[in-house]
Amino acid sequence: MKPIGPIIKRFLEENDITQIDLAKKIGKQPSYLSAMLQKSSMDAETYEKICQIIGMHPMTVFDYCGEDSKIVNVSDLKEVSGITNIGNAAVNIGDSALARVMKEKDKLIEEKNRLIEEKERTIRILMRQAGLEDGA
């Protein structure tokens, strides 16, 4: 079994999240969280809640290959999706809904950046008209 607690601790350190902050967000005492992170396993509900709060992809523990491996941050994912057939059941692998949300977020960021550039251009024009230097 892969060591869930140490993987979460490493992710917290890499992302400047304290155990105290995480404990507050999951509604547990810091001492309880610390004890949980010393173990190699934890209940799925708590693990899923922690992953959601800190932005760590839940599959990280299955892909973890040691100290040199990269811990997957949910924001690193762009498009992860696939379907496979196991016996008579179709299994959805990945999260295409997450990919859609990430694409929408990227579009919003592009629009925000475009609006900022437009506002900066307007400010430069108004400053020139007023006879002020824009500092550039």
C-alpha positions in Angstrom: 0.0 0.0 0.0 1.2 3.5 -0.8 1.7 5.9 2.1 -1.2 8.3 1.8 -0.3 10.5 4.8 3.3 11.3 3.7 2.0 12.0 0.2 -0.5 14.5 1.5 2.1 16.1 3.8 4.5 16.5 0.8 1.7 18.1 -1.2 0.9 20.5 1.6 4.5 21.5 1.9 4.9 22.0 -1.8 1.8 24.3 -1.9 2.5 26.2 1.3 -0.6 24.8 3.1 -0.3 24.3 6.8 -1.8 21.2 8.6 -3.5 23.6 10.9 -5.3 25.3 8.0 -6.3 22.0 6.5 -7.6 20.7 9.8 -9.8 23.8 10.2 -11.1 23.3 6.6 -12.0 19.6 7.1 -13.5 20.3 10.6 -11.0 18.3 12.6 -8.5 19.1 15.4 -4.9 19.7 14.2 -3.8 16.8 16.5 -6.3 14.5 14.8 -5.1 15.4 11.3 -1.5 15.0 12.4 -2.3 11.5 13.7 -4.2 10.7 10.4 -1.2 11.8 8.3 1.1 9.5 10.3 -0.9 6.5 9.0 -0.5 4.8 5.7 -4.2 4.8 5.0 -7.4 6.7 5.8 -11.1 6.4 5.1 -12.1 7.3 1.5 -14.5 10.1 2.5 -11.9 12.0 4.5 -9.3 11.4 1.8 -11.7 12.7 -0.9 -12.5 15.8 1.2 -8.9 16.6 1.8 -8.0 16.2 -1.9 -10.9 18.5 -2.9 -9.9 21.2 -0.4 -6.2 21.2 -1.2 -6.5 20.7 -4.9 -4.7 17.4 -5.1 -5.9 14.9 -7.6 -7.2 11.8 -5.7 -5.3 9.4 -8.1 -2.0 10.9 -6.9 -1.4 8.1 -4.3 -1.8 5.5 -7.0 0.7 7.2 -9.3 3.2 8.2 -6.6 6.6 6.6 -7.3 8.8 8.1 -4.5 10.5 11.4 -3.6 11.4 12.4 -7.2 7.9 11.9 -8.6 5.6 14.9 -9.3 2.4 15.1 -7.2 -0.5 15.9 -9.5 -2.3 19.2 -8.7 -5.8 19.3 -10.1 -5.0 22.7 -11.7 -2.3 20.9 -13.8 -5.0 18.8 -15.5 -6.3 20.0 -18.8 -7.9 17.1 -20.6 -8.1 13.7 -18.9 -10.8 11.5 -20.2 -11.4 8.0 -21.6 -13.8 5.1 -21.5 -12.9 1.4 -21.4 -15.0 -1.7 -21.3 -14.5 -4.2 -18.5 -16.7 -7.2 -19.1 -20.1 -5.8 -19.7 -19.5 -2.5 -17.9 -18.2 0.7 -19.5 -15.9 2.5 -17.1 -15.3 6.3 -17.4 -11.6 7.1 -16.6 -10.7 10.7 -15.9 -13.0 13.6 -15.4 -14.2 15.3 -18.6 -16.3 17.6 -16.5 -13.1 18.8 -14.8 -11.6 19.4 -18.3 -14.6 21.4 -19.4 -14.4 23.6 -16.2 -10.7 24.1 -16.8 -11.3 25.2 -20.4 -14.0 27.6 -19.3 -11.7 29.0 -16.6 -9.0 29.5 -19.3 -11.5 31.3 -21.5 -12.5 33.6 -18.6 -8.9 34.4 -17.9 -8.2 35.2 -21.5 -11.3 37.5 -21.5 -10.1 39.2 -18.3 -6.7 39.8 -19.8 -8.2 41.3 -22.9 -10.4 43.6 -20.9 -7.4 44.7 -18.8 -5.4 45.5 -21.9 -8.3 47.5 -23.3 -8.6 49.5 -20.1 -4.9 50.2 -20.0 -5.0 51.5 -23.6 -7.9 53.7 -22.7 -6.0 55.1 -19.7 -2.9 55.8 -21.8 -5.1 57.7 -24.4 -6.8 59.8 -21.6 -3.5 60.6 -20.0 -2.1 61.8 -23.3 -5.1 63.9 -23.9 -4.7 65.4 -20.5 -1.1 66.1 -21.2 0.1 63.7 -18.5 3.0 61.2 -19.1 2.0 57.5 -18.7 5.4 56.5 -17.2 6.3 54.1 -20.0 
